[in-house]
Amino acid sequence: MNSEERTTSADAESANDPAAVCEPNSHETTTEAVVRALSSVSTTPKTEMEPIYAAVDPDALNSLFGPRENGTPPEFGGHVGFDHASHHVRVESDGTVLVY
């Protein structure tokens, strides 16, 4: 686990606490960050997980949270939430991924 990823599943104090919190990396898409976050709380290998597109459109997710064509950060306030397998995923406007 790197310094940008914090997994808390064993330490979650309540149902409202995320099982994982992953900060975005500059070299990955939002969809890749979501897969990384989900895999950190799953016993299923990434290659065997249910495809992310079964829950959300990866292109739309990357468009919302990825950098603009001129390289500036997105001008999006809020979050997107969806369910994937047995987890709820929330992507914040800064790209932070929370898995519940």
N, C-alpha and C positions, 0 to 999 in steps of 0.2 A: 504494500500500500504506500502511495506517495504522500507528500505533505499536502496535496490538494484534495485528497480524498479522506473522508472520515466515515468509518462504518461504526454504527452504534447499535446494531440489532440486539446484541446480548445485554447492552446497558440501557436500552430504552426504558424510560421511567413510566411512560404511559402510552396508551394507544395513539396519542397525538404526537408522540415523538417519532421522527423518521428513523427507519432502520438503516438508512445510508444517506449521506450528503456528499455529493461530488461537485467540486468546483470545476469549471470548464478549463480545458487545456487549449492553448493557442493552435495546436496542430491537429485538433480533432473537430468534427462536426458535432452539432447538438445531438444528433441521432447516435453517434458513436459514444458520446458522454452518457446518454441514457442507457445504452447497452452495457457500458462499463459499470454504471451504478447498479443496474439490475443484477449483473453477474457477481457483484460484490456481496449480495445478500442471498444468492441462489446457490444451491448445490449442483445445479445443472450447468454443464459447460456451455460457453457462449455459442458454440456451433450447434448445440442441441436445444437451445432455448426457442420458444415460440417466436416466430419472426415479429419484429417490431411493427411492421406494416399491418399486422393483424389488429393492432390497436390504434395506430395513428399514421398519418401520411408522413413519411420521413422527409420528403421534399418540402412539404409545407412547414414542418417543424424547423428544418434547417433554414428556410427562408425567413421565418419569423425571428429566429434568434441568431442567425449568422451575420457576419459583417456585410455591410453594403458594398456595392461595386467599387466605391471609392475608398474602401477599407475602414470606414468609420463604423462604430458600433451601431446596432439597431436602435431605432427610436420607438421602442415598444415598451409600454408600462403594463405591468400585470403579470399573469402567468397562464400556463396551459396545463391542464390536468387530464389524465386518462388512466384507465386500468389496463394492466398487462399481466397476464397469468394471474397469480394470486396477490399482486401488489398494485397499489395506487402510485402513480408517478406524477410529480409536479415539477415543471420546469419554470423557473423564475425568469424575470426579464433580463437579469444579468447572466443567464445561462446556467445558474446553479441548479442541479438536479437533486430532488429529494425523493426517496423511495420509502413508502409506508407499507 
